């Protein structure tokens, strides 16, 4: 299959492909998504096939309005309506009771469905022009770092999908927050671009799903069941100070390993390859996946990063790092 690169002038082609049941990568404000008609089982199967994604992992349906969200759910409770009012369009996926309109492959057989209204003009234009709810997981091969540019998508999926809509680099850089509004109180199943603190300022206290920390609990959210976001080299999360981090890097180099390190500005650590996360958790979110992909273009075989704070968007960045490391944590 030849993969087309589509710009704003040729969006009609992307609309046609989606209406015909093909899958198309589209930009959102979080990461690039791999979009297909959420009601078309053949299209959804193409999403899973292109990604190599396990079929028991549910997909998020992207809509262009609250009215369109009603097409996929039995009802929208007050707490969800308040979240939509506050954060849509935006990086918040809301889980509600499904009415069965979407393919059962989208919901992975669950009686719930995740819905999001993305805050990106090209994504909204595609959804509105097709008239479809678009199921769209991240547009990468399953398990690899999510794509924050069209080049990342092309690297992973060229020849496996019909087209890529090029919207430049994404803004937030980590996926949407997923909150389950079928529970009381609502539970965050995946931390993301909208923080727990922001959510609680609108609807009051929420909980964190036990599956975020307990491996034996079956998760209900996309991206939480399997090791994800992983670079090709071994990634280790390090607890401790910069001197301990440097010691680990030095030890690895002495045993013949080529090392990489993720650093914030002002952290002076020596490694074979360094990648900056910037000076804040917001810049860390924007740069994380690009850094992990940059390491894949080098010969490093050991990557180290110090553990992060869980405040604000740090909760999401820390979650992705721990998933990418497969739970590998080194302590003094």
C-alpha beads as a LAMMPS data file, in Angstrom:
LAMMPS data file: protein, C-alpha beads

332 atoms
331 bonds

1 atom types
1 bond types

-500.0 500.0 xlo xhi
-500.0 500.0 ylo yhi
-500.0 500.0 zlo zhi

Masses

1 110.0

Atoms # bond

1 1 1 0.000 0.000 0.000
2 1 1 1.236 3.475 -0.899
3 1 1 0.783 5.990 1.927
4 1 1 -0.211 9.498 0.809
5 1 1 1.013 12.597 2.645
6 1 1 -1.925 15.000 2.738
7 1 1 -1.865 18.720 3.475
8 1 1 -4.715 21.162 4.027
9 1 1 -5.295 21.627 0.295
10 1 1 -6.007 17.927 -0.241
11 1 1 -8.144 17.214 2.828
12 1 1 -10.989 16.097 0.558
13 1 1 -8.936 12.998 -0.251
14 1 1 -8.606 12.129 3.447
15 1 1 -12.368 12.568 3.875
16 1 1 -13.044 10.240 0.945
17 1 1 -10.674 7.578 2.265
18 1 1 -12.248 7.618 5.728
19 1 1 -15.774 7.393 4.305
20 1 1 -14.660 4.388 2.239
21 1 1 -13.418 2.556 5.337
22 1 1 -9.694 3.254 5.027
23 1 1 -7.525 4.454 7.922
24 1 1 -5.800 7.829 7.950
25 1 1 -3.319 9.324 10.417
26 1 1 -4.425 12.726 11.685
27 1 1 -2.867 15.306 13.990
28 1 1 -4.388 16.148 17.350
29 1 1 -3.133 18.449 20.075
30 1 1 -1.818 15.458 22.053
31 1 1 -0.238 12.994 19.590
32 1 1 -1.053 11.837 16.057
33 1 1 -4.012 9.457 15.900
34 1 1 -4.752 6.608 13.475
35 1 1 -8.343 7.309 12.490
36 1 1 -11.073 5.109 11.074
37 1 1 -14.875 4.992 11.078
38 1 1 -15.827 3.825 14.570
39 1 1 -18.987 2.128 13.273
40 1 1 -17.247 0.244 10.437
41 1 1 -15.833 -3.049 11.656
42 1 1 -13.568 -3.465 8.610
43 1 1 -12.076 0.000 9.188
44 1 1 -11.471 -0.727 12.867
45 1 1 -9.806 -4.023 11.958
46 1 1 -7.475 -2.059 9.666
47 1 1 -6.488 0.145 12.624
48 1 1 -5.568 -2.867 14.739
49 1 1 -3.711 -4.508 11.839
50 1 1 -1.685 -1.399 10.987
51 1 1 -0.627 -0.889 14.606
52 1 1 -0.152 -4.554 15.469
53 1 1 -2.355 -3.723 18.451
54 1 1 -3.985 -6.393 20.650
55 1 1 -7.717 -6.469 19.945
56 1 1 -8.626 -6.535 23.660
57 1 1 -7.371 -2.962 24.025
58 1 1 -10.242 -0.453 23.533
59 1 1 -10.068 2.590 21.263
60 1 1 -11.100 6.207 21.843
61 1 1 -13.774 7.666 19.564
62 1 1 -13.132 11.255 18.480
63 1 1 -16.140 13.515 17.942
64 1 1 -16.591 17.126 16.850
65 1 1 -19.381 18.119 19.245
66 1 1 -21.291 17.124 22.366
67 1 1 -24.254 16.410 20.082
68 1 1 -22.187 13.868 18.179
69 1 1 -21.111 12.264 21.457
70 1 1 -24.791 11.517 22.169
71 1 1 -24.784 9.198 19.127
72 1 1 -22.539 6.703 20.925
73 1 1 -23.808 6.671 24.530
74 1 1 -26.946 5.828 26.460
75 1 1 -26.829 9.154 28.304
76 1 1 -24.463 11.884 29.442
77 1 1 -24.601 12.326 33.227
78 1 1 -24.243 15.763 34.788
79 1 1 -20.651 15.193 35.912
80 1 1 -19.622 14.322 32.338
81 1 1 -21.509 17.299 30.928
82 1 1 -19.592 19.612 33.271
83 1 1 -16.282 18.103 32.158
84 1 1 -17.237 18.510 28.491
85 1 1 -18.153 22.137 29.124
86 1 1 -14.826 22.791 30.854
87 1 1 -12.367 20.752 28.782
88 1 1 -13.821 20.063 25.312
89 1 1 -12.310 20.509 22.865
90 1 1 -9.247 19.281 24.695
91 1 1 -7.090 16.468 26.014
92 1 1 -9.783 14.718 28.053
93 1 1 -11.364 11.364 27.153
94 1 1 -14.591 10.639 29.019
95 1 1 -15.789 7.069 29.511
96 1 1 -19.564 6.628 29.424
97 1 1 -22.053 3.808 28.903
98 1 1 -22.034 2.694 25.269
99 1 1 -25.283 2.344 23.336
100 1 1 -23.735 -0.155 20.927
101 1 1 -23.441 2.156 17.905
102 1 1 -19.673 1.790 17.728
103 1 1 -18.118 -1.470 16.615
104 1 1 -17.585 -3.937 19.457
105 1 1 -13.927 -3.929 18.402
106 1 1 -13.772 -0.261 19.478
107 1 1 -15.075 -1.047 22.954
108 1 1 -13.190 -4.372 23.207
109 1 1 -16.487 -5.963 24.222
110 1 1 -16.979 -3.640 27.198
111 1 1 -20.303 -1.887 27.869
112 1 1 -18.490 1.457 28.058
113 1 1 -16.931 3.729 25.465
114 1 1 -14.306 6.492 25.591
115 1 1 -15.108 9.758 23.794
116 1 1 -12.982 12.837 23.128
117 1 1 -13.328 16.095 21.215
118 1 1 -9.793 16.950 20.052
119 1 1 -8.519 20.521 20.131
120 1 1 -6.938 20.572 16.679
121 1 1 -8.465 22.302 13.638
122 1 1 -7.503 19.564 11.151
123 1 1 -8.880 16.774 13.336
124 1 1 -12.147 18.639 13.865
125 1 1 -12.348 19.416 10.149
126 1 1 -11.963 15.727 9.292
127 1 1 -14.583 14.610 11.800
128 1 1 -17.083 17.242 10.665
129 1 1 -16.496 16.671 6.951
130 1 1 -16.848 12.888 7.182
131 1 1 -19.817 13.021 9.541
132 1 1 -18.215 10.099 11.369
133 1 1 -17.045 9.409 14.874
134 1 1 -13.419 8.456 14.339
135 1 1 -11.823 5.718 16.405
136 1 1 -8.215 6.821 16.741
137 1 1 -5.467 5.307 18.876
138 1 1 -1.967 6.776 18.594
139 1 1 -0.539 6.419 15.068
140 1 1 2.464 4.256 15.893
141 1 1 3.330 0.590 15.901
142 1 1 1.982 -0.876 19.118
143 1 1 4.384 -0.602 22.047
144 1 1 6.582 2.083 20.483
145 1 1 6.765 5.756 21.505
146 1 1 3.716 7.688 20.347
147 1 1 4.149 9.992 17.325
148 1 1 4.329 13.760 17.782
149 1 1 5.101 14.548 14.121
150 1 1 4.074 13.244 10.708
151 1 1 7.656 11.993 10.257
152 1 1 7.209 9.723 13.292
153 1 1 4.003 8.330 11.743
154 1 1 5.664 7.750 8.379
155 1 1 8.570 5.947 10.056
156 1 1 6.224 3.498 11.777
157 1 1 3.302 3.118 9.384
158 1 1 4.279 4.083 5.831
159 1 1 2.932 1.399 3.532
160 1 1 0.513 0.161 6.202
161 1 1 -2.096 2.961 6.054
162 1 1 -3.785 4.943 3.284
163 1 1 -2.720 8.485 4.179
164 1 1 -1.153 10.854 6.704
165 1 1 -2.606 14.323 7.256
166 1 1 0.402 16.507 8.041
167 1 1 -0.358 18.993 10.803
168 1 1 3.184 19.680 11.948
169 1 1 4.315 18.883 15.478
170 1 1 1.728 18.290 18.185
171 1 1 1.418 20.654 21.127
172 1 1 0.875 18.715 24.364
173 1 1 2.935 15.650 23.472
174 1 1 1.335 13.040 25.757
175 1 1 -2.030 11.404 25.242
176 1 1 -5.337 12.550 26.677
177 1 1 -6.388 11.981 30.244
178 1 1 -8.992 9.204 30.488
179 1 1 -11.670 9.579 33.174
180 1 1 -14.420 7.030 33.870
181 1 1 -17.687 8.820 34.546
182 1 1 -19.652 5.593 35.005
183 1 1 -18.219 5.449 38.547
184 1 1 -18.858 7.541 41.649
185 1 1 -16.606 9.319 42.252
186 1 1 -15.180 9.350 38.716
187 1 1 -11.815 7.617 38.315
188 1 1 -8.805 8.668 36.264
189 1 1 -7.799 5.565 34.313
190 1 1 -4.942 7.223 32.426
191 1 1 -3.252 10.507 33.377
192 1 1 -2.681 12.850 30.477
193 1 1 -2.853 16.371 29.163
194 1 1 -5.604 17.524 31.550
195 1 1 -4.362 17.269 35.119
196 1 1 -6.073 15.753 38.127
197 1 1 -5.933 19.176 39.772
198 1 1 -7.747 20.797 36.836
199 1 1 -10.457 18.123 36.857
200 1 1 -11.011 18.364 40.600
201 1 1 -11.414 22.126 40.329
202 1 1 -14.499 21.465 38.179
203 1 1 -16.158 18.355 39.639
204 1 1 -14.529 17.802 43.030
205 1 1 -12.549 14.771 44.207
206 1 1 -11.709 11.961 41.789
207 1 1 -9.832 8.722 42.336
208 1 1 -6.898 7.112 40.520
209 1 1 -7.672 3.698 39.085
210 1 1 -5.859 0.864 40.926
211 1 1 -4.687 -0.516 37.557
212 1 1 -2.225 2.392 37.381
213 1 1 -0.188 0.673 40.065
214 1 1 -1.569 -2.887 40.374
215 1 1 -0.547 -5.287 37.616
216 1 1 -3.292 -7.828 38.367
217 1 1 -6.185 -5.432 37.759
218 1 1 -7.762 -5.453 34.292
219 1 1 -7.646 -1.887 32.937
220 1 1 -10.575 -0.313 31.114
221 1 1 -8.591 2.443 29.417
222 1 1 -6.570 2.473 26.196
223 1 1 -2.829 2.300 26.649
224 1 1 -2.852 0.845 30.160
225 1 1 -2.736 -2.910 29.625
226 1 1 0.570 -3.514 27.890
227 1 1 4.111 -2.151 27.937
228 1 1 3.953 0.978 25.825
229 1 1 6.042 3.858 24.580
230 1 1 9.248 1.794 24.792
231 1 1 12.451 2.728 22.944
232 1 1 14.628 -0.038 21.505
233 1 1 17.280 0.398 24.231
234 1 1 16.701 -0.601 27.852
235 1 1 15.194 2.307 29.789
236 1 1 15.631 2.558 33.559
237 1 1 13.917 5.010 35.908
238 1 1 16.316 6.085 38.633
239 1 1 15.434 7.132 42.170
240 1 1 18.128 9.197 43.855
241 1 1 20.204 12.288 43.186
242 1 1 22.270 13.325 40.173
243 1 1 25.464 11.786 41.588
244 1 1 23.761 8.384 41.838
245 1 1 22.494 8.790 38.264
246 1 1 26.032 9.603 37.094
247 1 1 27.384 6.574 38.951
248 1 1 24.936 4.274 37.164
249 1 1 25.879 5.743 33.788
250 1 1 29.596 5.413 34.521
251 1 1 29.147 1.797 35.642
252 1 1 27.249 0.974 32.455
253 1 1 29.923 2.568 30.261
254 1 1 32.680 0.656 32.028
255 1 1 30.957 -2.602 31.105
256 1 1 30.848 -1.636 27.431
257 1 1 27.375 -0.133 27.169
258 1 1 26.614 3.021 25.229
259 1 1 24.450 5.224 27.416
260 1 1 21.711 7.768 26.964
261 1 1 20.152 10.086 29.525
262 1 1 17.009 12.233 29.697
263 1 1 17.719 15.489 31.524
264 1 1 16.064 18.723 32.521
265 1 1 17.851 21.986 31.782
266 1 1 20.519 22.669 34.387
267 1 1 21.163 19.003 35.216
268 1 1 24.833 18.356 34.513
269 1 1 25.235 14.643 33.805
270 1 1 27.611 13.069 31.300
271 1 1 26.464 10.271 28.985
272 1 1 27.149 9.233 25.391
273 1 1 23.849 10.740 24.193
274 1 1 21.818 13.328 26.078
275 1 1 18.308 14.540 25.331
276 1 1 16.749 17.553 27.024
277 1 1 13.275 17.516 28.550
278 1 1 13.420 21.293 28.843
279 1 1 12.776 23.285 31.981
280 1 1 9.268 22.191 33.052
281 1 1 6.898 19.247 33.125
282 1 1 5.023 20.832 30.213
283 1 1 8.127 20.833 28.016
284 1 1 8.934 17.313 29.238
285 1 1 5.519 16.179 27.992
286 1 1 6.113 17.816 24.613
287 1 1 9.584 16.319 24.164
288 1 1 9.353 12.884 25.800
289 1 1 8.369 10.739 22.813
290 1 1 10.637 12.614 20.427
291 1 1 13.557 11.993 22.798
292 1 1 12.795 8.283 23.017
293 1 1 12.633 8.088 19.225
294 1 1 15.908 10.027 18.896
295 1 1 17.637 7.390 21.028
296 1 1 16.390 4.775 18.546
297 1 1 18.438 6.560 15.866
298 1 1 21.650 6.077 17.878
299 1 1 23.551 3.036 19.117
300 1 1 22.733 3.526 22.808
301 1 1 21.654 0.376 24.603
302 1 1 21.053 1.764 28.107
303 1 1 18.923 4.869 28.807
304 1 1 18.524 6.450 32.243
305 1 1 16.126 9.067 33.594
306 1 1 15.518 10.300 37.114
307 1 1 12.052 9.688 38.535
308 1 1 9.606 12.576 38.254
309 1 1 7.139 14.440 40.419
310 1 1 3.465 13.468 40.077
311 1 1 2.226 17.043 40.306
312 1 1 0.240 18.445 37.384
313 1 1 1.101 16.945 33.994
314 1 1 4.077 15.284 35.723
315 1 1 1.686 12.473 36.662
316 1 1 1.201 11.705 32.959
317 1 1 4.880 12.031 32.021
318 1 1 5.933 9.823 34.932
319 1 1 3.300 7.251 33.982
320 1 1 4.615 7.064 30.392
321 1 1 8.213 6.760 31.554
322 1 1 7.408 3.912 33.920
323 1 1 5.433 2.149 31.166
324 1 1 8.304 2.656 28.710
325 1 1 10.713 1.213 31.279
326 1 1 8.464 -1.807 31.829
327 1 1 8.447 -0.979 35.543
328 1 1 12.263 -1.044 35.775
329 1 1 13.245 1.223 38.691
330 1 1 16.766 1.480 40.166
331 1 1 17.059 2.664 43.762
332 1 1 20.170 3.637 45.765

Bonds

1 1 1 2
2 1 2 3
3 1 3 4
4 1 4 5
5 1 5 6
6 1 6 7
7 1 7 8
8 1 8 9
9 1 9 10
10 1 10 11
11 1 11 12
12 1 12 13
13 1 13 14
14 1 14 15
15 1 15 16
16 1 16 17
17 1 17 18
18 1 18 19
19 1 19 20
20 1 20 21
21 1 21 22
22 1 22 23
23 1 23 24
24 1 24 25
25 1 25 26
26 1 26 27
27 1 27 28
28 1 28 29
29 1 29 30
30 1 30 31
31 1 31 32
32 1 32 33
33 1 33 34
34 1 34 35
35 1 35 36
36 1 36 37
37 1 37 38
38 1 38 39
39 1 39 40
40 1 40 41
41 1 41 42
42 1 42 43
43 1 43 44
44 1 44 45
45 1 45 46
46 1 46 47
47 1 47 48
48 1 48 49
49 1 49 50
50 1 50 51
51 1 51 52
52 1 52 53
53 1 53 54
54 1 54 55
55 1 55 56
56 1 56 57
57 1 57 58
58 1 58 59
59 1 59 60
60 1 60 61
61 1 61 62
62 1 62 63
63 1 63 64
64 1 64 65
65 1 65 66
66 1 66 67
67 1 67 68
68 1 68 69
69 1 69 70
70 1 70 71
71 1 71 72
72 1 72 73
73 1 73 74
74 1 74 75
75 1 75 76
76 1 76 77
77 1 77 78
78 1 78 79
79 1 79 80
80 1 80 81
81 1 81 82
82 1 82 83
83 1 83 84
84 1 84 85
85 1 85 86
86 1 86 87
87 1 87 88
88 1 88 89
89 1 89 90
90 1 90 91
91 1 91 92
92 1 92 93
93 1 93 94
94 1 94 95
95 1 95 96
96 1 96 97
97 1 97 98
98 1 98 99
99 1 99 100
100 1 100 101
101 1 101 102
102 1 102 103
103 1 103 104
104 1 104 105
105 1 105 106
106 1 106 107
107 1 107 108
108 1 108 109
109 1 109 110
110 1 110 111
111 1 111 112
112 1 112 113
113 1 113 114
114 1 114 115
115 1 115 116
116 1 116 117
117 1 117 118
118 1 118 119
119 1 119 120
120 1 120 121
121 1 121 122
122 1 122 123
123 1 123 124
124 1 124 125
125 1 125 126
126 1 126 127
127 1 127 128
128 1 128 129
129 1 129 130
130 1 130 131
131 1 131 132
132 1 132 133
133 1 133 134
134 1 134 135
135 1 135 136
136 1 136 137
137 1 137 138
138 1 138 139
139 1 139 140
140 1 140 141
141 1 141 142
142 1 142 143
143 1 143 144
144 1 144 145
145 1 145 146
146 1 146 147
147 1 147 148
148 1 148 149
149 1 149 150
150 1 150 151
151 1 151 152
152 1 152 153
153 1 153 154
154 1 154 155
155 1 155 156
156 1 156 157
157 1 157 158
158 1 158 159
159 1 159 160
160 1 160 161
161 1 161 162
162 1 162 163
163 1 163 164
164 1 164 165
165 1 165 166
166 1 166 167
167 1 167 168
168 1 168 169
169 1 169 170
170 1 170 171
171 1 171 172
172 1 172 173
173 1 173 174
174 1 174 175
175 1 175 176
176 1 176 177
177 1 177 178
178 1 178 179
179 1 179 180
180 1 180 181
181 1 181 182
182 1 182 183
183 1 183 184
184 1 184 185
185 1 185 186
186 1 186 187
187 1 187 188
188 1 188 189
189 1 189 190
190 1 190 191
191 1 191 192
192 1 192 193
193 1 193 194
194 1 194 195
195 1 195 196
196 1 196 197
197 1 197 198
198 1 198 199
199 1 199 200
200 1 200 201
201 1 201 202
202 1 202 203
203 1 203 204
204 1 204 205
205 1 205 206
206 1 206 207
207 1 207 208
208 1 208 209
209 1 209 210
210 1 210 211
211 1 211 212
212 1 212 213
213 1 213 214
214 1 214 215
215 1 215 216
216 1 216 217
217 1 217 218
218 1 218 219
219 1 219 220
220 1 220 221
221 1 221 222
222 1 222 223
223 1 223 224
224 1 224 225
225 1 225 226
226 1 226 227
227 1 227 228
228 1 228 229
229 1 229 230
230 1 230 231
231 1 231 232
232 1 232 233
233 1 233 234
234 1 234 235
235 1 235 236
236 1 236 237
237 1 237 238
238 1 238 239
239 1 239 240
240 1 240 241
241 1 241 242
242 1 242 243
243 1 243 244
244 1 244 245
245 1 245 246
246 1 246 247
247 1 247 248
248 1 248 249
249 1 249 250
250 1 250 251
251 1 251 252
252 1 252 253
253 1 253 254
254 1 254 255
255 1 255 256
256 1 256 257
257 1 257 258
258 1 258 259
259 1 259 260
260 1 260 261
261 1 261 262
262 1 262 263
263 1 263 264
264 1 264 265
265 1 265 266
266 1 266 267
267 1 267 268
268 1 268 269
269 1 269 270
270 1 270 271
271 1 271 272
272 1 272 273
273 1 273 274
274 1 274 275
275 1 275 276
276 1 276 277
277 1 277 278
278 1 278 279
279 1 279 280
280 1 280 281
281 1 281 282
282 1 282 283
283 1 283 284
284 1 284 285
285 1 285 286
286 1 286 287
287 1 287 288
288 1 288 289
289 1 289 290
290 1 290 291
291 1 291 292
292 1 292 293
293 1 293 294
294 1 294 295
295 1 295 296
296 1 296 297
297 1 297 298
298 1 298 299
299 1 299 300
300 1 300 301
301 1 301 302
302 1 302 303
303 1 303 304
304 1 304 305
305 1 305 306
306 1 306 307
307 1 307 308
308 1 308 309
309 1 309 310
310 1 310 311
311 1 311 312
312 1 312 313
313 1 313 314
314 1 314 315
315 1 315 316
316 1 316 317
317 1 317 318
318 1 318 319
319 1 319 320
320 1 320 321
321 1 321 322
322 1 322 323
323 1 323 324
324 1 324 325
325 1 325 326
326 1 326 327
327 1 327 328
328 1 328 329
329 1 329 330
330 1 330 331
331 1 331 332
